[in-house]
Amino acid sequence: MPAGPEVLAASTTLVAFRDEFRVPLRLVVMGLRSAVRTEGAEVIVGERLKRQARIVEKLNRFQRMELSRMQDIAGCRATLPDQDTAYRVLARIRHHRSRVLRVIDYVHDPKPSGYRAIHVIVERNGTPVEIQLRTLRQQQWAMHVEDLDTVHGVQLKSDEGPAAAFDYLRVYAEALAEQDATSILTAATARRVAAARAVAMRELRRGGARWR
Amino acid sequence: MAMKYFLLILDPRVPSLEIEEFRDGRRASREYARVEREHIDDPAMEIVLVGADSLDTVKMTHSHYFTIAAGPVELARLAAS
């Protein structure tokens, strides 16, 4: 069914709104890149304006969410070598020209899934921009979740899937966090991850379709 | 390093991944909106505009797109791993 005129008009409005984030995002990314460089780390920084489809989904999912209050329309992410560097970059962001509205430290308080990262909402030219700071291992974990979703037809990213998969992801995330902190993976931890993974894979292969 | 913009247009059903590269952010945004609009009735399409200094960075931050585009062989490898 072709999109009606109301849908196209709404899309035009949404795009105009989203475009206002382009320049503030650009400025925040320049600051972020410079912070990463100053810390001596390789600059692995990506930026994006949220897809229209995702904005609409989010508005539908959270009935009370207003477009003007959505803080991740503009987002950027730095992938950093280790946790210390991530915190040092955070300290630099706090001294930037953009005002820090909020810091969400998922390293200190991981999500139930095991997700870890530092999220910072800054304000630039009156608009919010989200910055995510992940270690290489945290990024590796997040990519693993997306691959599992694709391969097994589950939605672990949106908390849908067998419990065993979440147990495994949590244990795996803990192991990576241990490595980020100490650079060492103990044999005991490796065994724990392998065991949790075996159970999760069995569940995913057996019942993947049920969670579709 | 100069910033580039990569418009990723993924059709996971084929699978196919089209990548358009831009130097100019404003032009990239216009094209992003145009392609989104073109596929507004097709929620299966995954379209995103990513700014980065190289395609290698994008492959890292949006590896998901590339895994799916690599097709059934890559997915089977991942499933077995």
Chai-1 contact restraints between the chains, C-beta under 6 A:
chainA,res_idxA,chainB,res_idxB,connection_type,confidence,min_distance_angstrom,max_distance_angstrom,comment,restraint_id
A,A3,B,I40,contact,1.0,0.0,6.0,A-B,restraint_1
A,A3,B,D41,contact,1.0,0.0,6.0,A-B,restraint_2
A,S11,B,R37,contact,1.0,0.0,6.0,A-B,restraint_3
A,V15,B,A33,contact,1.0,0.0,6.0,A-B,restraint_4
A,D19,B,S29,contact,1.0,0.0,6.0,A-B,restraint_5
A,R22,B,S29,contact,1.0,0.0,6.0,A-B,restraint_6
A,I44,B,T57,contact,1.0,0.0,6.0,A-B,restraint_7
A,G46,B,V50,contact,1.0,0.0,6.0,A-B,restraint_8
A,G46,B,A52,contact,1.0,0.0,6.0,A-B,restraint_9
A,G46,B,T57,contact,1.0,0.0,6.0,A-B,restraint_10
A,G46,B,T61,contact,1.0,0.0,6.0,A-B,restraint_11
A,E47,B,G51,contact,1.0,0.0,6.0,A-B,restraint_12
A,R48,B,V48,contact,1.0,0.0,6.0,A-B,restraint_13
A,R48,B,V50,contact,1.0,0.0,6.0,A-B,restraint_14
A,R51,B,V48,contact,1.0,0.0,6.0,A-B,restraint_15
A,Q52,B,E36,contact,1.0,0.0,6.0,A-B,restraint_16
A,M143,B,S63,contact,1.0,0.0,6.0,A-B,restraint_17
A,E146,B,H64,contact,1.0,0.0,6.0,A-B,restraint_18
A,D147,B,T67,contact,1.0,0.0,6.0,A-B,restraint_19
A,D147,B,L78,contact,1.0,0.0,6.0,A-B,restraint_20
A,T150,B,I68,contact,1.0,0.0,6.0,A-B,restraint_21
A,V151,B,L75,contact,1.0,0.0,6.0,A-B,restraint_22
A,V151,B,L78,contact,1.0,0.0,6.0,A-B,restraint_23
A,V151,B,A79,contact,1.0,0.0,6.0,A-B,restraint_24
